[in-house]
Amino acid sequence: MSLNFNSLKKQLKSNQLSYNLRRIKSVYFYAKKQYQGQIRHTGEPLIKHPLSVAITLAEWGLDQLSIEGALLHELPEIKPNHQEQITKKFGASLSNLVDGVHRVGSIKLRSSKDKVFLENLRKMFVALAKDIRVVIIRLADRLHNIKTLDAIPLSKQKRIAIETLEVYAPLAERLGMGKLKGELEDLVFPYIYPEEYAWVTNVARPHFKYSEENIKASITKIRQILAKNGIAAKTDGRPKRKYSLYKKLLRPEIDGDITKVNDLMAVRIITEEDITCYTVLGLMHRYWKPVPYLGISDFIAQPKPNGYRSIHTKVFDHKGNILEIQIRSKHMHLQAEFGAAAHFAYSEAKSAGVKDHLLQSGIAFKLDDKMAWVSELSNWKEQVESAHQQEKDLKLDALSKHIYVFSPKGDVFDLPEDATPIDYAFKVHTNLGFYISGIRINGKIGSISQALKSGDVVEIIKSKAVRPASRNWLHLVKTARAKNKIRKKLLDQEKLI
């Protein structure tokens, strides 16, 4: 497809947001003139890249300034005095955004040196804390670059792919951008693990074919049920992403046996209103029996810390196969797909006159509430341990797979995978870890060294007085916050000896 301004205009008009198309057109043609004669590694005119990034941002529902910033984000590479020119022609806000995007783009996260990687990662989070849009624009930039990765020299492909898998995909997940995370992982999978990619493709092909054929009947049945009960909803099926499937096949309990994977295909039901989700859940269970040992995950009542809201249930379908059904409203779907980017869509929608009740209580993405981890990471300082340990701690907090655990009151907390109750205690309150006299996990007495799992309900049995820290705790905890607290406490204890 040949991209031009009309391609962007069409996408912008499909959004129910307010854009100044005349100004965006002016920015586009200014950019096109500045990029004239510049060619990308694909052999295409350079303007095609920023235009593709702008269209992606429009799909995500980003604001006016973000679209303009995307169109101009390559300018600093070719025009040293770009900032002055942009300020004069379009204003300081756009100039500052373009400069911020350029600075984030200059941060290289492929260094093998711990200290360099660590400082560059911290700079990324400093930029994210100042203006989340600069990082979202860079994520869209990375997505398009990965789509054209085959056009760059082989010597660079794998390094860029690894950086994407280890930094950008996890960052997208932390920002709640589930669709982008999955896209990035699948795009780089064959570059990093070509043999494994071929294996998964071959193993999955017949099972995907069966699932696709089988799920059509399920979707037809669901649509009939919804229509019969007067519920307006969109229903579709989605295959499990290949990289996600690969990771699941590596689990000890699966051991490469794809027949043990029960979510190769999932049905997604997207309702008009939030409250309808529970009605749909009841209808699904009336027609199909839920799988007792897999249960229901209600992320509407208890959203994930990154803002994800949906109901997941697994049922026995008409052939006795296990079928996953995901139920969410339109607003929840936007949040699940675009995460932090969706915040700007809601802000723009509100300014455009969308009724407040559609933007309240968890629908609008509250950066202050859900992005506290960004500020924590951007304020991170050097500690006593080695640079290698610092890098490991920061990567665990920022980029590792996270789990979601609950307090007895139902509050949800996100922690790195394999975090312990000590990590949880310091997450709940600054010094709670030093008051631990016992642990209950899911109502049963547990150990401070026990690795927590998603869905665990954790209760700290609190002592009346502060308890001394143990150096062994440093080997148990996963979060930088917990380690820093323990190190400080150990130093204080040594001073008293």
URJOKA-V587536 format. One record per residue. N is the residue number from 1. RES is the residue in three letters. SS is DSSP state (A for helix, B for strand, O for the rest). PSI is psi in whole degrees, 0 to 359 (none if undefined). D_FIRST is the distance of its C-alpha to the first C-alpha in Angstrom with 1 decimal. Layout:
BEGIN
n=N res=RES ss=SS psi=PSI d_first=D_FIRST
n=N res=RES ss=SS psi=PSI d_first=D_FIRST
END
This chain:
BEGIN
n=1 res=MET ss=O psi=132 d_first=0.0
n=2 res=SER ss=O psi=120 d_first=3.8
n=3 res=LEU ss=O psi=140 d_first=6.2
n=4 res=ASN ss=O psi=185 d_first=9.6
n=5 res=PHE ss=A psi=326 d_first=12.8
n=6 res=ASN ss=A psi=330 d_first=12.1
n=7 res=SER ss=A psi=316 d_first=9.6
n=8 res=LEU ss=A psi=317 d_first=12.6
n=9 res=LYS ss=A psi=317 d_first=15.0
n=10 res=LYS ss=A psi=316 d_first=13.8
n=11 res=GLN ss=A psi=318 d_first=14.2
n=12 res=LEU ss=A psi=321 d_first=17.5
n=13 res=LYS ss=A psi=336 d_first=18.8
n=14 res=SER ss=A psi=342 d_first=18.3
n=15 res=ASN ss=O psi=144 d_first=20.7
n=16 res=GLN ss=O psi=53 d_first=24.3
n=17 res=LEU ss=O psi=167 d_first=25.1
n=18 res=SER ss=O psi=114 d_first=26.3
n=19 res=TYR ss=O psi=147 d_first=24.2
n=20 res=ASN ss=O psi=89 d_first=25.2
n=21 res=LEU ss=A psi=328 d_first=22.0
n=22 res=ARG ss=A psi=318 d_first=23.8
n=23 res=ARG ss=A psi=316 d_first=24.7
n=24 res=ILE ss=A psi=322 d_first=21.3
n=25 res=LYS ss=A psi=320 d_first=20.0
n=26 res=SER ss=A psi=318 d_first=22.9
n=27 res=VAL ss=A psi=318 d_first=22.2
n=28 res=TYR ss=A psi=310 d_first=18.6
n=29 res=PHE ss=A psi=333 d_first=19.8
n=30 res=TYR ss=A psi=314 d_first=22.7
n=31 res=ALA ss=A psi=315 d_first=20.6
n=32 res=LYS ss=A psi=320 d_first=18.4
n=33 res=LYS ss=A psi=318 d_first=21.7
n=34 res=GLN ss=A psi=326 d_first=23.2
n=35 res=TYR ss=O psi=358 d_first=20.4
n=36 res=GLN ss=O psi=130 d_first=20.5
n=37 res=GLY ss=O psi=349 d_first=21.1
n=38 res=GLN ss=O psi=133 d_first=20.3
n=39 res=ILE ss=B psi=138 d_first=18.1
n=40 res=ARG ss=O psi=171 d_first=17.0
n=41 res=HIS ss=O psi=344 d_first=18.3
n=42 res=THR ss=O psi=350 d_first=14.9
n=43 res=GLY ss=O psi=356 d_first=15.4
n=44 res=GLU ss=O psi=159 d_first=12.7
n=45 res=PRO ss=B psi=143 d_first=14.3
n=46 res=LEU ss=O psi=326 d_first=15.9
n=47 res=ILE ss=A psi=334 d_first=14.6
n=48 res=LYS ss=A psi=326 d_first=11.2
n=49 res=HIS ss=A psi=302 d_first=13.4
n=50 res=PRO ss=A psi=329 d_first=15.6
n=51 res=LEU ss=A psi=317 d_first=12.8
n=52 res=SER ss=A psi=319 d_first=11.3
n=53 res=VAL ss=A psi=318 d_first=15.0
n=54 res=ALA ss=A psi=320 d_first=15.7
n=55 res=ILE ss=A psi=319 d_first=13.2
n=56 res=THR ss=A psi=315 d_first=14.7
n=57 res=LEU ss=A psi=324 d_first=18.1
n=58 res=ALA ss=A psi=321 d_first=17.4
n=59 res=GLU ss=A psi=324 d_first=16.7
n=60 res=TRP ss=A psi=347 d_first=20.0
n=61 res=GLY ss=O psi=27 d_first=21.8
n=62 res=LEU ss=O psi=164 d_first=22.9
n=63 res=ASP ss=O psi=175 d_first=24.9
n=64 res=GLN ss=A psi=309 d_first=24.4
n=65 res=LEU ss=A psi=325 d_first=25.7
n=66 res=SER ss=A psi=319 d_first=23.6
n=67 res=ILE ss=A psi=315 d_first=20.3
n=68 res=GLU ss=A psi=318 d_first=22.0
n=69 res=GLY ss=A psi=322 d_first=23.2
n=70 res=ALA ss=A psi=319 d_first=19.8
n=71 res=LEU ss=A psi=331 d_first=18.7
n=72 res=LEU ss=A psi=3 d_first=21.9
n=73 res=HIS ss=O psi=343 d_first=22.5
n=74 res=GLU ss=O psi=351 d_first=22.0
n=75 res=LEU ss=A psi=318 d_first=24.4
n=76 res=PRO ss=A psi=337 d_first=27.6
n=77 res=GLU ss=A psi=336 d_first=26.6
n=78 res=ILE ss=A psi=347 d_first=26.7
n=79 res=LYS ss=O psi=102 d_first=29.0
n=80 res=PRO ss=O psi=326 d_first=32.4
n=81 res=ASN ss=O psi=28 d_first=33.5
n=82 res=HIS ss=A psi=321 d_first=30.3
n=83 res=GLN ss=A psi=316 d_first=32.3
n=84 res=GLU ss=A psi=319 d_first=34.6
n=85 res=GLN ss=A psi=315 d_first=32.0
n=86 res=ILE ss=A psi=318 d_first=29.9
n=87 res=THR ss=A psi=314 d_first=33.2
n=88 res=LYS ss=A psi=322 d_first=34.3
n=89 res=LYS ss=A psi=323 d_first=31.2
n=90 res=PHE ss=A psi=354 d_first=29.9
n=91 res=GLY ss=O psi=159 d_first=32.8
n=92 res=ALA ss=A psi=328 d_first=34.2
n=93 res=SER ss=A psi=314 d_first=32.4
n=94 res=LEU ss=A psi=319 d_first=29.0
n=95 res=SER ss=A psi=316 d_first=30.6
n=96 res=ASN ss=A psi=322 d_first=32.3
n=97 res=LEU ss=A psi=314 d_first=29.2
n=98 res=VAL ss=A psi=318 d_first=27.2
n=99 res=ASP ss=A psi=320 d_first=30.4
n=100 res=GLY ss=A psi=318 d_first=30.7
n=101 res=VAL ss=A psi=320 d_first=27.1
n=102 res=HIS ss=A psi=317 d_first=27.9
n=103 res=ARG ss=A psi=319 d_first=31.2
n=104 res=VAL ss=A psi=322 d_first=29.8
n=105 res=GLY ss=A psi=337 d_first=27.2
n=106 res=SER ss=O psi=349 d_first=30.3
n=107 res=ILE ss=O psi=113 d_first=31.9
n=108 res=LYS ss=O psi=125 d_first=31.7
n=109 res=LEU ss=O psi=28 d_first=32.4
n=110 res=ARG ss=O psi=9 d_first=32.6
n=111 res=SER ss=O psi=142 d_first=36.2
n=112 res=SER ss=O psi=351 d_first=38.8
n=113 res=LYS ss=O psi=124 d_first=41.5
n=114 res=ASP ss=A psi=311 d_first=42.5
n=115 res=LYS ss=A psi=320 d_first=43.5
n=116 res=VAL ss=A psi=313 d_first=40.4
n=117 res=PHE ss=A psi=314 d_first=38.1
n=118 res=LEU ss=A psi=312 d_first=40.3
n=119 res=GLU ss=A psi=321 d_first=40.4
n=120 res=ASN ss=A psi=322 d_first=36.6
n=121 res=LEU ss=A psi=320 d_first=36.0
n=122 res=ARG ss=A psi=319 d_first=38.6
n=123 res=LYS ss=A psi=322 d_first=36.8
n=124 res=MET ss=A psi=317 d_first=33.6
n=125 res=PHE ss=A psi=332 d_first=35.6
n=126 res=VAL ss=A psi=314 d_first=37.4
n=127 res=ALA ss=A psi=320 d_first=34.1
n=128 res=LEU ss=A psi=321 d_first=33.1
n=129 res=ALA ss=A psi=327 d_first=36.4
n=130 res=LYS ss=A psi=314 d_first=36.2
n=131 res=ASP ss=O psi=105 d_first=32.7
n=132 res=ILE ss=A psi=337 d_first=30.6
n=133 res=ARG ss=A psi=328 d_first=27.4
n=134 res=VAL ss=A psi=324 d_first=27.5
n=135 res=VAL ss=A psi=323 d_first=27.2
n=136 res=ILE ss=A psi=320 d_first=24.6
n=137 res=ILE ss=A psi=320 d_first=22.4
n=138 res=ARG ss=A psi=328 d_first=23.2
n=139 res=LEU ss=A psi=318 d_first=22.3
n=140 res=ALA ss=A psi=322 d_first=18.8
n=141 res=ASP ss=A psi=315 d_first=18.7
n=142 res=ARG ss=A psi=320 d_first=20.1
n=143 res=LEU ss=A psi=313 d_first=17.6
n=144 res=HIS ss=A psi=322 d_first=14.6
n=145 res=ASN ss=A psi=322 d_first=17.0
n=146 res=ILE ss=A psi=327 d_first=18.0
n=147 res=LYS ss=A psi=338 d_first=14.5
n=148 res=THR ss=O psi=24 d_first=14.6
n=149 res=LEU ss=A psi=331 d_first=18.3
n=150 res=ASP ss=A psi=349 d_first=18.4
n=151 res=ALA ss=A psi=352 d_first=17.8
n=152 res=ILE ss=O psi=164 d_first=21.1
n=153 res=PRO ss=O psi=144 d_first=24.6
n=154 res=LEU ss=A psi=327 d_first=26.1
n=155 res=SER ss=A psi=337 d_first=29.0
n=156 res=LYS ss=A psi=339 d_first=27.0
n=157 res=GLN ss=A psi=310 d_first=24.7
n=158 res=LYS ss=A psi=322 d_first=27.5
n=159 res=ARG ss=A psi=316 d_first=29.0
n=160 res=ILE ss=A psi=321 d_first=25.9
n=161 res=ALA ss=A psi=318 d_first=25.2
n=162 res=ILE ss=A psi=317 d_first=28.9
n=163 res=GLU ss=A psi=319 d_first=28.8
n=164 res=THR ss=A psi=316 d_first=25.9
n=165 res=LEU ss=A psi=322 d_first=27.8
n=166 res=GLU ss=A psi=337 d_first=31.1
n=167 res=VAL ss=A psi=304 d_first=30.3
n=168 res=TYR ss=A psi=319 d_first=26.9
n=169 res=ALA ss=A psi=314 d_first=26.6
n=170 res=PRO ss=A psi=324 d_first=30.3
n=171 res=LEU ss=A psi=318 d_first=29.8
n=172 res=ALA ss=A psi=319 d_first=27.0
n=173 res=GLU ss=A psi=317 d_first=29.4
n=174 res=ARG ss=A psi=329 d_first=32.3
n=175 res=LEU ss=O psi=4 d_first=30.2
n=176 res=GLY ss=O psi=13 d_first=29.6
n=177 res=MET ss=O psi=74 d_first=25.8
n=178 res=GLY ss=A psi=320 d_first=26.0
n=179 res=LYS ss=A psi=315 d_first=22.4
n=180 res=LEU ss=A psi=317 d_first=21.5
n=181 res=LYS ss=A psi=312 d_first=24.5
n=182 res=GLY ss=A psi=320 d_first=23.6
n=183 res=GLU ss=A psi=313 d_first=20.0
n=184 res=LEU ss=A psi=316 d_first=21.5
n=185 res=GLU ss=A psi=314 d_first=24.2
n=186 res=ASP ss=A psi=326 d_first=22.2
n=187 res=LEU ss=A psi=323 d_first=19.8
n=188 res=VAL ss=A psi=346 d_first=22.9
n=189 res=PHE ss=A psi=307 d_first=25.2
n=190 res=PRO ss=A psi=339 d_first=24.6
n=191 res=TYR ss=A psi=326 d_first=25.0
n=192 res=ILE ss=A psi=317 d_first=28.3
n=193 res=TYR ss=O psi=69 d_first=29.8
n=194 res=PRO ss=A psi=320 d_first=28.3
n=195 res=GLU ss=A psi=317 d_first=31.4
n=196 res=GLU ss=A psi=322 d_first=31.6
n=197 res=TYR ss=A psi=315 d_first=27.9
n=198 res=ALA ss=A psi=320 d_first=28.6
n=199 res=TRP ss=A psi=310 d_first=31.8
n=200 res=VAL ss=A psi=318 d_first=30.3
n=201 res=THR ss=A psi=315 d_first=27.5
n=202 res=ASN ss=A psi=317 d_first=30.2
n=203 res=VAL ss=A psi=320 d_first=32.7
n=204 res=ALA ss=A psi=335 d_first=30.4
n=205 res=ARG ss=A psi=305 d_first=28.6
n=206 res=PRO ss=A psi=328 d_first=31.5
n=207 res=HIS ss=A psi=321 d_first=32.3
n=208 res=PHE ss=A psi=319 d_first=28.7
n=209 res=LYS ss=A psi=315 d_first=28.8
n=210 res=TYR ss=A psi=315 d_first=32.1
n=211 res=SER ss=A psi=318 d_first=31.2
n=212 res=GLU ss=A psi=318 d_first=28.0
n=213 res=GLU ss=A psi=319 d_first=30.2
n=214 res=ASN ss=A psi=324 d_first=33.1
n=215 res=ILE ss=A psi=336 d_first=31.2
n=216 res=LYS ss=A psi=318 d_first=29.9
n=217 res=ALA ss=A psi=322 d_first=33.6
n=218 res=SER ss=A psi=317 d_first=34.2
n=219 res=ILE ss=A psi=318 d_first=31.3
n=220 res=THR ss=A psi=315 d_first=32.7
n=221 res=LYS ss=A psi=316 d_first=36.1
n=222 res=ILE ss=A psi=317 d_first=35.1
n=223 res=ARG ss=A psi=323 d_first=33.4
n=224 res=GLN ss=A psi=318 d_first=36.6
n=225 res=ILE ss=A psi=314 d_first=38.8
n=226 res=LEU ss=A psi=316 d_first=36.9
n=227 res=ALA ss=A psi=317 d_first=37.0
n=228 res=LYS ss=A psi=328 d_first=40.7
n=229 res=ASN ss=O psi=11 d_first=41.4
n=230 res=GLY ss=O psi=31 d_first=39.5
n=231 res=ILE ss=O psi=122 d_first=37.0
n=232 res=ALA ss=O psi=121 d_first=33.6
n=233 res=ALA ss=B psi=154 d_first=31.2
n=234 res=LYS ss=B psi=135 d_first=27.8
n=235 res=THR ss=B psi=130 d_first=28.2
n=236 res=ASP ss=B psi=171 d_first=25.8
n=237 res=GLY ss=B psi=150 d_first=26.3
n=238 res=ARG ss=B psi=136 d_first=24.8
n=239 res=PRO ss=B psi=154 d_first=25.6
n=240 res=LYS ss=O psi=138 d_first=27.3
n=241 res=ARG ss=O psi=148 d_first=25.2
n=242 res=LYS ss=A psi=319 d_first=26.1
n=243 res=TYR ss=A psi=320 d_first=27.5
n=244 res=SER ss=A psi=320 d_first=29.4
n=245 res=LEU ss=A psi=317 d_first=30.8
n=246 res=TYR ss=A psi=314 d_first=31.7
n=247 res=LYS ss=A psi=323 d_first=33.7
n=248 res=LYS ss=A psi=322 d_first=35.4
n=249 res=LEU ss=A psi=338 d_first=36.4
n=250 res=LEU ss=O psi=347 d_first=38.2
n=251 res=ARG ss=O psi=142 d_first=40.5
n=252 res=PRO ss=O psi=321 d_first=44.1
n=253 res=GLU ss=O psi=341 d_first=44.4
n=254 res=ILE ss=O psi=315 d_first=41.4
n=255 res=ASP ss=O psi=43 d_first=42.1
n=256 res=GLY ss=O psi=1 d_first=39.1
n=257 res=ASP ss=O psi=103 d_first=39.9
n=258 res=ILE ss=A psi=339 d_first=36.8
n=259 res=THR ss=A psi=344 d_first=39.0
n=260 res=LYS ss=A psi=357 d_first=40.3
n=261 res=VAL ss=O psi=115 d_first=36.9
n=262 res=ASN ss=O psi=12 d_first=37.0
n=263 res=ASP ss=O psi=39 d_first=33.7
n=264 res=LEU ss=O psi=325 d_first=31.2
n=265 res=MET ss=B psi=142 d_first=29.8
n=266 res=ALA ss=B psi=148 d_first=30.3
n=267 res=VAL ss=B psi=134 d_first=30.1
n=268 res=ARG ss=B psi=126 d_first=29.1
n=269 res=ILE ss=B psi=120 d_first=30.7
n=270 res=ILE ss=B psi=112 d_first=29.6
n=271 res=THR ss=B psi=167 d_first=32.3
n=272 res=GLU ss=O psi=321 d_first=32.5
n=273 res=GLU ss=O psi=152 d_first=35.5
n=274 res=ASP ss=O psi=314 d_first=36.9
n=275 res=ILE ss=O psi=335 d_first=40.2
n=276 res=THR ss=A psi=339 d_first=38.8
n=277 res=CYS ss=A psi=319 d_first=37.7
n=278 res=TYR ss=A psi=328 d_first=41.3
n=279 res=THR ss=A psi=317 d_first=41.9
n=280 res=VAL ss=A psi=319 d_first=39.0
n=281 res=LEU ss=A psi=316 d_first=40.5
n=282 res=GLY ss=A psi=320 d_first=43.8
n=283 res=LEU ss=A psi=318 d_first=42.3
n=284 res=MET ss=A psi=319 d_first=40.5
n=285 res=HIS ss=A psi=341 d_first=43.8
n=286 res=ARG ss=A psi=325 d_first=45.7
n=287 res=TYR ss=A psi=328 d_first=43.8
n=288 res=TRP ss=O psi=135 d_first=43.1
n=289 res=LYS ss=O psi=133 d_first=45.4
n=290 res=PRO ss=B psi=151 d_first=44.3
n=291 res=VAL ss=O psi=113 d_first=44.8
n=292 res=PRO ss=O psi=317 d_first=47.9
n=293 res=TYR ss=O psi=354 d_first=47.6
n=294 res=LEU ss=O psi=335 d_first=44.0
n=295 res=GLY ss=O psi=188 d_first=44.6
n=296 res=ILE ss=B psi=137 d_first=42.4
n=297 res=SER ss=B psi=114 d_first=40.6
n=298 res=ASP ss=B psi=91 d_first=40.8
n=299 res=PHE ss=O psi=9 d_first=38.5
n=300 res=ILE ss=O psi=310 d_first=38.9
n=301 res=ALA ss=O psi=324 d_first=42.6
n=302 res=GLN ss=O psi=83 d_first=42.2
n=303 res=PRO ss=O psi=153 d_first=38.8
n=304 res=LYS ss=O psi=153 d_first=37.7
n=305 res=PRO ss=O psi=337 d_first=38.3
n=306 res=ASN ss=O psi=7 d_first=34.5
n=307 res=GLY ss=O psi=355 d_first=34.4
n=308 res=TYR ss=O psi=130 d_first=33.1
n=309 res=ARG ss=O psi=127 d_first=34.6
n=310 res=SER ss=O psi=161 d_first=34.6
n=311 res=ILE ss=B psi=131 d_first=37.0
n=312 res=HIS ss=B psi=127 d_first=36.7
n=313 res=THR ss=B psi=147 d_first=39.0
n=314 res=LYS ss=B psi=128 d_first=39.3
n=315 res=VAL ss=B psi=163 d_first=40.8
n=316 res=PHE ss=B psi=121 d_first=42.0
n=317 res=ASP ss=O psi=191 d_first=39.8
n=318 res=HIS ss=O psi=344 d_first=41.0
n=319 res=LYS ss=O psi=5 d_first=41.3
n=320 res=GLY ss=O psi=4 d_first=42.9
n=321 res=ASN ss=O psi=155 d_first=39.9
n=322 res=ILE ss=B psi=125 d_first=39.2
n=323 res=LEU ss=B psi=129 d_first=36.3
n=324 res=GLU ss=B psi=132 d_first=35.0
n=325 res=ILE ss=B psi=126 d_first=34.3
n=326 res=GLN ss=B psi=130 d_first=32.9
n=327 res=ILE ss=B psi=124 d_first=33.8
n=328 res=ARG ss=B psi=163 d_first=32.6
n=329 res=SER ss=B psi=173 d_first=32.0
n=330 res=LYS ss=A psi=316 d_first=28.8
n=331 res=HIS ss=A psi=318 d_first=30.1
n=332 res=MET ss=A psi=324 d_first=31.0
n=333 res=HIS ss=A psi=317 d_first=27.6
n=334 res=LEU ss=A psi=316 d_first=25.9
n=335 res=GLN ss=A psi=318 d_first=28.5
n=336 res=ALA ss=A psi=324 d_first=28.0
n=337 res=GLU ss=A psi=318 d_first=24.3
n=338 res=PHE ss=A psi=352 d_first=24.2
n=339 res=GLY ss=O psi=237 d_first=27.9
n=340 res=ALA ss=A psi=327 d_first=28.9
n=341 res=ALA ss=A psi=329 d_first=25.7
n=342 res=ALA ss=A psi=338 d_first=26.6
n=343 res=HIS ss=A psi=317 d_first=29.8
n=344 res=PHE ss=A psi=327 d_first=28.1
n=345 res=ALA ss=A psi=316 d_first=26.5
n=346 res=TYR ss=A psi=321 d_first=30.1
n=347 res=SER ss=A psi=316 d_first=31.6
n=348 res=GLU ss=A psi=320 d_first=29.3
n=349 res=ALA ss=A psi=320 d_first=29.9
n=350 res=LYS ss=A psi=316 d_first=33.6
n=351 res=SER ss=A psi=337 d_first=33.6
n=352 res=ALA ss=O psi=357 d_first=31.8
n=353 res=GLY ss=O psi=11 d_first=34.7
n=354 res=VAL ss=O psi=139 d_first=33.8
n=355 res=LYS ss=O psi=142 d_first=37.1
n=356 res=ASP ss=A psi=324 d_first=38.8
n=357 res=HIS ss=A psi=341 d_first=39.6
n=358 res=LEU ss=A psi=350 d_first=35.9
n=359 res=LEU ss=O psi=2 d_first=35.7
n=360 res=GLN ss=O psi=167 d_first=39.0
n=361 res=SER ss=O psi=71 d_first=40.3
n=362 res=GLY ss=O psi=346 d_first=37.7
n=363 res=ILE ss=O psi=309 d_first=34.6
n=364 res=ALA ss=O psi=132 d_first=34.2
n=365 res=PHE ss=O psi=112 d_first=33.7
n=366 res=LYS ss=O psi=101 d_first=36.8
n=367 res=LEU ss=A psi=321 d_first=36.1
n=368 res=ASP ss=A psi=321 d_first=39.8
n=369 res=ASP ss=A psi=317 d_first=40.8
n=370 res=LYS ss=A psi=352 d_first=38.1
n=371 res=MET ss=O psi=23 d_first=37.3
n=372 res=ALA ss=A psi=328 d_first=40.9
n=373 res=TRP ss=A psi=332 d_first=40.0
n=374 res=VAL ss=A psi=314 d_first=37.9
n=375 res=SER ss=A psi=320 d_first=40.9
n=376 res=GLU ss=A psi=315 d_first=43.1
n=377 res=LEU ss=A psi=326 d_first=40.9
n=378 res=SER ss=A psi=335 d_first=40.4
n=379 res=ASN ss=O psi=7 d_first=44.2
n=380 res=TRP ss=O psi=136 d_first=44.9
n=381 res=LYS ss=O psi=165 d_first=47.7
n=382 res=GLU ss=O psi=140 d_first=49.2
n=383 res=GLN ss=O psi=189 d_first=51.7
n=384 res=VAL ss=O psi=327 d_first=54.6
n=385 res=GLU ss=O psi=173 d_first=52.7
n=386 res=SER ss=O psi=161 d_first=51.0
n=387 res=ALA ss=A psi=323 d_first=47.6
n=388 res=HIS ss=A psi=317 d_first=46.3
n=389 res=GLN ss=A psi=321 d_first=47.7
n=390 res=GLN ss=A psi=314 d_first=46.1
n=391 res=GLU ss=A psi=315 d_first=42.7
n=392 res=LYS ss=A psi=316 d_first=43.1
n=393 res=ASP ss=A psi=313 d_first=44.3
n=394 res=LEU ss=A psi=319 d_first=41.5
n=395 res=LYS ss=A psi=323 d_first=38.8
n=396 res=LEU ss=A psi=313 d_first=40.5
n=397 res=ASP ss=A psi=319 d_first=40.6
n=398 res=ALA ss=A psi=318 d_first=37.1
n=399 res=LEU ss=A psi=353 d_first=34.9
n=400 res=SER ss=O psi=167 d_first=36.8
n=401 res=LYS ss=O psi=136 d_first=36.3
n=402 res=HIS ss=B psi=153 d_first=38.3
n=403 res=ILE ss=B psi=167 d_first=40.6
n=404 res=TYR ss=B psi=117 d_first=41.8
n=405 res=VAL ss=B psi=162 d_first=45.5
n=406 res=PHE ss=B psi=148 d_first=47.6
n=407 res=SER ss=O psi=166 d_first=50.9
n=408 res=PRO ss=O psi=338 d_first=53.6
n=409 res=LYS ss=O psi=357 d_first=52.7
n=410 res=GLY ss=O psi=2 d_first=49.1
n=411 res=ASP ss=O psi=142 d_first=47.5
n=412 res=VAL ss=B psi=140 d_first=44.5
n=413 res=PHE ss=B psi=139 d_first=44.2
n=414 res=ASP ss=B psi=138 d_first=41.5
n=415 res=LEU ss=B psi=156 d_first=42.8
n=416 res=PRO ss=B psi=152 d_first=41.7
n=417 res=GLU ss=O psi=140 d_first=42.0
n=418 res=ASP ss=O psi=15 d_first=45.6
n=419 res=ALA ss=O psi=157 d_first=47.0
n=420 res=THR ss=B psi=172 d_first=50.6
n=421 res=PRO ss=A psi=336 d_first=52.7
n=422 res=ILE ss=A psi=316 d_first=53.7
n=423 res=ASP ss=A psi=315 d_first=50.1
n=424 res=TYR ss=A psi=316 d_first=50.0
n=425 res=ALA ss=A psi=314 d_first=53.3
n=426 res=PHE ss=A psi=337 d_first=52.1
n=427 res=LYS ss=A psi=322 d_first=48.9
n=428 res=VAL ss=A psi=315 d_first=50.9
n=429 res=HIS ss=O psi=148 d_first=53.4
n=430 res=THR ss=O psi=311 d_first=54.1
n=431 res=ASN ss=O psi=14 d_first=57.3
n=432 res=LEU ss=A psi=331 d_first=57.4
n=433 res=GLY ss=A psi=336 d_first=57.1
n=434 res=PHE ss=A psi=5 d_first=60.6
n=435 res=TYR ss=A psi=13 d_first=62.1
n=436 res=ILE ss=B psi=121 d_first=61.0
n=437 res=SER ss=B psi=345 d_first=64.0
n=438 res=GLY ss=B psi=167 d_first=62.1
n=439 res=ILE ss=B psi=138 d_first=58.8
n=440 res=ARG ss=B psi=129 d_first=57.8
n=441 res=ILE ss=B psi=117 d_first=54.6
n=442 res=ASN ss=O psi=39 d_first=53.9
n=443 res=GLY ss=O psi=356 d_first=57.6
n=444 res=LYS ss=B psi=148 d_first=59.0
n=445 res=ILE ss=B psi=130 d_first=60.6
n=446 res=GLY ss=B psi=185 d_first=58.2
n=447 res=SER ss=O psi=150 d_first=58.2
n=448 res=ILE ss=O psi=342 d_first=56.8
n=449 res=SER ss=O psi=358 d_first=55.3
n=450 res=GLN ss=O psi=130 d_first=53.5
n=451 res=ALA ss=B psi=126 d_first=49.7
n=452 res=LEU ss=O psi=155 d_first=48.2
n=453 res=LYS ss=O psi=156 d_first=45.5
n=454 res=SER ss=O psi=134 d_first=43.0
n=455 res=GLY ss=O psi=349 d_first=44.9
n=456 res=ASP ss=O psi=141 d_first=48.3
n=457 res=VAL ss=B psi=118 d_first=50.7
n=458 res=VAL ss=B psi=129 d_first=52.6
n=459 res=GLU ss=B psi=129 d_first=55.9
n=460 res=ILE ss=B psi=120 d_first=57.8
n=461 res=ILE ss=B psi=115 d_first=61.5
n=462 res=LYS ss=B psi=134 d_first=62.7
n=463 res=SER ss=O psi=164 d_first=65.9
n=464 res=LYS ss=O psi=329 d_first=68.1
n=465 res=ALA ss=O psi=159 d_first=68.2
n=466 res=VAL ss=O psi=138 d_first=65.7
n=467 res=ARG ss=O psi=148 d_first=65.6
n=468 res=PRO ss=O psi=151 d_first=65.3
n=469 res=ALA ss=O psi=151 d_first=62.1
n=470 res=SER ss=O psi=138 d_first=62.0
n=471 res=ARG ss=O psi=332 d_first=60.4
n=472 res=ASN ss=O psi=335 d_first=59.2
n=473 res=TRP ss=A psi=328 d_first=56.9
n=474 res=LEU ss=A psi=334 d_first=54.7
n=475 res=HIS ss=A psi=346 d_first=53.9
n=476 res=LEU ss=A psi=323 d_first=53.1
n=477 res=VAL ss=O psi=157 d_first=50.8
n=478 res=LYS ss=O psi=334 d_first=47.1
n=479 res=THR ss=O psi=145 d_first=46.3
n=480 res=ALA ss=A psi=325 d_first=46.9
n=481 res=ARG ss=A psi=312 d_first=48.6
n=482 res=ALA ss=A psi=316 d_first=51.2
n=483 res=LYS ss=A psi=318 d_first=51.8
n=484 res=ASN ss=A psi=319 d_first=52.4
n=485 res=LYS ss=A psi=316 d_first=54.8
n=486 res=ILE ss=A psi=316 d_first=56.7
n=487 res=ARG ss=A psi=315 d_first=57.0
n=488 res=LYS ss=A psi=317 d_first=58.3
n=489 res=LYS ss=A psi=319 d_first=60.8
n=490 res=LEU ss=A psi=319 d_first=62.0
n=491 res=LEU ss=A psi=317 d_first=62.6
n=492 res=ASP ss=A psi=319 d_first=64.6
n=493 res=GLN ss=A psi=322 d_first=66.6
n=494 res=GLU ss=A psi=327 d_first=67.5
n=495 res=LYS ss=A psi=332 d_first=68.8
n=496 res=LEU ss=A psi=347 d_first=71.2
n=497 res=ILE ss=O psi=none d_first=72.7
END
